[in-house]
Amino acid sequence: MSFTGKVYKRFKELYNDEPVIVRSPGRVNLIGEHTDYNSGFVLPAAVNKAVYAGISKREDDKILLYAAEFDQHFTTDIHTLAPNKERWPDYILGVADQFQKQGLTISGFNMVLDGNVPIGAGMSSSAAVECATAKALSELFAPGLSKLDMVKMAQAAEHEFAGVKCGIMDMFASVFGKKDHVIKLDCRSLEYAYVPFDFDDIAIVLFDTGIKHSLASTEYNVRRQQCEAGVAMIQKHYTGVHSLRDATMEMLDACVKHDAVVYNRCSFIVAEIQRLQDACNDLQHNDISAFGKRMFETHAGLSRLYEVSCPELDVLVESVKNNHAVMGARMMGGGFGGCTINLVKKDMIHTLVHETTAKYKGATGRDLQVYIASIENGTEVMHGLINA
């Protein structure tokens, strides 16, 4: 049974009501890492792993939630919305809170959540829940709400209820995703363009290290500070530089080179912003080989210059670097754990997974989790398919 069917069935059992069912996908980012908070570009896509939310209005102010993955119920009401120790309801309640803060009138509602976005694998399961909730509440209470409004409310919910000061990419990709396309998103202006990514013989394969080092959040803040320090050094000599988006390698050489660490951080970002634009040009010319080489270059920069990789991620990238089945690979996300993203020839996936799993186990003693993804549409209401 499809997730739409499972949500519908459970919803009828719990609430004896007809739900609106919304699907909101997880995402990958093919290239453009740590560029978002430097006003650069990112290149995400929605994937075929998604959260499904069934929702219906209530006649009172109660909110009744059920999460199938945890087999947990949660009850509150719209007048007492606050973060709670269960954590998973925060991603729903935070969005409901944003609706009220935007002056949108909502009543109580019933909701069932299910899906297959793996938690902690870097596909942004939290953003998928928030965007599914935003779309579901919009269908019931604010049908004129724009996609960008939903994205911004989902981001604000993550900031205020989940306590994570994330960028806008995850939510944007979940809502604006388009099948067989990546999104070239300008993180400064929020202008975007769809770039075709339609290669019948290539699949996106994620290798999950299974670890998340505690360094991630603190070092993330340090990297932001180092980038800001580099901008401040440049601003002493050049006008019109507001972020590393405006900087050039010549500016870095002239103004930042005396601080080796800050120089390394900034030089990676400046190169990565240009690399993403070159990579989009590769896709326009259907040159997946050139695109893949840029992914390897990104990983080298993240590992050696930006220093946000870890031994486990490096092992995974090195293990596929000279494998003709892999067009490109790099670590994906904030760093210090999580997944590598790999562009793999479809007819060689099975062999590659077998070989890489063995290499990873031998090098780290850890088991490897593998996810195979394709690029799909963004957040949408599901019509039909109840029994599929």
N, C-alpha and C positions, 0 to 999 in steps of 0.2 A: 504493500500500500504506500502511496506517495505521502510526503509530509503534509500536503494539503489535506489528504484524506484522513490521516492520523489526527491532525489538529481538529478537523470537523467532528470526527467521531468522539474524541475526548470532550470537546466543547459541549456537544449534545448531552453526553453522560453527566457532566458536571453541572451545567446551567440550564439544560433543556431549552435552548434558544438557538436562533440562526445567527452564526457569526459572519462578519466580514473577515476574510483571510488575506493577510499581506505577507509577501515574501521580500526579505531584504538581505542582500548577499554580503559575505565577507569580501576582502580585497587582497590583492597583491600589489606591490610596487616594483615595476621592472627595473627602473633606474632613476637616480635622483634621490640620494639618501642624505639626510641631515641638511638638505637644501631648503626645506620649508620655512624654518625659522630664520633663514638668511634671505628671505624674500625672493627665493629662486623658483625653479620649476620642479615638478614631480611628474611621474608617469605611471599612475596606478591604473588598475582595471578591476571591475567586479568579477567575482568567480562563481563557480557552480556549487559552492558551499554556502548555505544560507540559513537564516533564522525565519521561521514562519510564526506569525502571530494571528490568532483568532480573537475577535473582539466584538462585543455588543454593548449597547447602552443599558444602564439600569435606571430604575425609577427613583432610586434613592442616591445618596452620596457615597456609598461604599465602593471600594475598589477590591475586587477579588481576583487574585492572580494564581496561576498554576504553571510551574516550570517542569516539563516532562523529563528533561535531562536529569534533574535532581529529585524528581517525584516529590516536590515540595509545594505547599500552598502558602499564600501570604494574604492577609486581609488588613486593610486600613480604610481611610476615607479621604476625600479630596481636601478636607480642611486641616488635616494633620500630616501633611507630606513632609517627610524628613528622612535623611539617610539612616540606615539601620544595620544591625550586625550581620544579617543574612547576606548582604552585599548584592546578590543577583536582582532583587527588586529595585535597587537604586537606579538601575539603568532605565527602568520603566517610570518610576515615580519622579525621577529628575526631569523627564520630558513632560510629564503631566504638570509638574511645577512650572516649567517654562511656558506652557500654554496659558496658565493663569497669570504669570508675570507679563505676558504679552497682551493681557486683557481679553483673552478668548474664554468664553464661558463653556465649561465642561461639567457634566454630571458624573455620577459614578459609572463604572464599567466593569465588565467581566473580561478576563483575558486568559488564553492558553498559549504558552510558548513551547516550540519544539524546533528542531533543526539539526544541522550537521557541520556548523562552523566550529572547528576544534578550538577549545579554550587554551590560550597560552602559546599558540603556534605562530602568532604574528599575522593572522588573517583578520584581526580586528573584530572579534566576536562581540565585544561590547558596543562598538559602533553599529554593528548590524542590528543588535537589539534596540538600541536607541532610535535608529532610523525606521525600523519596523514599527515601533511605538508611535513615532511622529506621524508616519503615514496612516496608521490605523486610527489615531485620534483625529487626524485631519479628515478622514473619510466620515467619521461620525459627527464631528463638531465644527470643523472649519474647512469645508470642501474647496474653498478658494485659495488655500495656502500654497505658496510657490515652493518649488523644490529647494531653492536656496534658503527660504525661511525655515524649512524643515531641517536642512543641514545645520544652520546656525543654532537652532534650538537644541538639536542633538549634541552639538559641540558644547554648548553652555551647560547642558545636563551633565556631561562628562566632567567638566570643570568643577561644578558646584556640588554635585551629589557623589560622584565617584572620586573627586579630589585629584584628578589627573589633568594637568594643564597641556592637553594635547593640541596639535595643530588641526587644521580643517580637512586634511587630505582623506582620512579614513571615512568620515561621514560623506564627504563629497563623492568619493569613488562609489560608496554603497548606493547612494541615491541617483547619481548621474551616469552610472555604468551603462555601456552599450555593447551588445554581443559582437565579438570579433573586432573590438576596438579598444585601444588604450586611450587614456585621457591626458592630454598635455595641459596641466593646470598651472597657471601663473599664480603663485602663492601671494604675490603682492596685490594684484588687481582682481584676482578670482576670475579672470578671463580664462576660457578653456577652449580646446579644440579636440575633436576626435581624430585619432590617427589609426588607420587600418592595421590590425594585427591578425591576419587570416592566413595561417600557414597550416595546410591540411596535414602535413607530416610531422608537425612539431607540437609537443605537449609541454605544459608547465608542471614541473615536478618539484615539490618541496621536500627537502630532507630536514627533519626536525632533530636538533641536537639533544632535546630533552632536558636542557638546562636553562636557567635564567639566573645569572650571577647577580648578587646584591649590589654590585657596582653600578648597574645600569642607570638607576635614577639619579644618583649623585653625580656620576660622570657625565650624564646627559646635561645637567646644569652647568658643570664645569666647561663642557664644550661650547655651550651657548655664551658663557662669559668670555672664553678665549676668542671666539669670533667677534664679539663686541669690542674686545680690547684691540683686535687688529683693525677694525673699522675706525676706532678712535685714533689710532696711530696715523692712519691714512688721512683722516679729516684735518689733521694739523697742517697738511701740505696740499690737499686737493679739496675743492668745493664740489658740492653736488653728489657726494658719496654718502648715502644714508644706510647702506647695508653692503654685504659682500656681493650682492647682485650688481652693484655699481662699480665694483673693483676690477682691476686687471692684474695680470701677473707682474707687469712693469711697476704698478703702484706698490705691490707687495715687496718686490725687490728693492725699491727705493726707500720704503718706509717701515717695513716690518722685519726685514731679514736679521736684524740684530737680536731678535727674540726667536730662537730656533723653534721652540714649541708652538708659539702662536703662529709663526710663519708656516709650519707644517699644516696646522689646522686650517688656516685660511687658504693656503694654496690648494688643498684638496677641494674645498668648497668652490673656489673660483673655477677650477678645472672641471668639477662635476656639473656645474651649471652649464658650461659650454658642451660637455660630453653629452648631456641629455639632449641638447638641441641638435647635435650631430647625429645622435642615435635616432631621433625622429626623422631626420633626413634619410638615414639608412632604411627605415621602415617604408618611407614613401617610395623608395627604389627597390623594395622587396629584397633587401640585402640582409638576411637574417644572420649571415656569417659575420659581417662587419658589426652588426648590433651586438652579437654575442661576445665579440672581442672587447667591446666597450664595457660589458658587464664584468669581465675578468679584470679590466683596468680599474673599475670602481672598487672591486673587492681589494685589490692591492692597495689602493689609496686609503680605504677604510681601515685596513689592517696596519699599514706602516706609517701613514701620515696622520690620520685621524685617531688611530689607536682605539677603536671601539670593537674590534673583533675579539676572538678568544681562541685558544688552541683547537677546540672542537670544531668551530666554524672553519678555521684554516685547514684542518685535516680534510673536511668534506670538499672544500673547493680544490685543494691540491689533488685529491683523489680522482677528480673528474677532468682536470685541466688539459690533459693530453688524450682524452678519450674522444674518438671521432663521433660518438653518439651524442655528445654534449656540445651545443653551439655556444653556450655561455652560462656562467654561474657566478653567484656572489652571495654574501650574507645579505639578509633583508631585515630591515627594522632598526631599532635603536642600538642594538649590539649586545655584546657580552653573553650571547646565547641566542636561543630561538632557531630560526630556519635559514637554510640557504635556498635560493630560488634558482632553478636550473631549466634551461631550454633544451629539451631532449627529443631526439628522433623517436617517433612513436613506436616503430617496429623494434626498437632496442631498449625499451623501458624495462622489460622484465630482466634482461641480462644485466643492465646497469644497476638496478635496485639490488639484485643478488650480490654483485661484486662490491658495491659501495657499502652495503650492510655489513659484509664480512670485513672490509677494510676498517670501517669505523669501530666495529667491535674489537678488532685486533689492536687498534691504536689507542682506544679510550676505555675499553671494557664496558661500553654502554650499548644498549640496543637502539636501533634507529627506527624512528617513526616516519612513514612516507605518505605524502598526500599528492594525488594527481588532480590537477585543476584545469578547467577550461574557462574562457572568458565569456561571461553572460551579461544579460541586461541587469540594470539596477532595480531599485525598490519598485514594487508593483503590486496591485491588487490581483489576487488569483481568482479567475472566473472558471467555473467548471472543475474538472479533474478531481472531484471529491472522492470518487471511488477508484481512481487510477492507481 
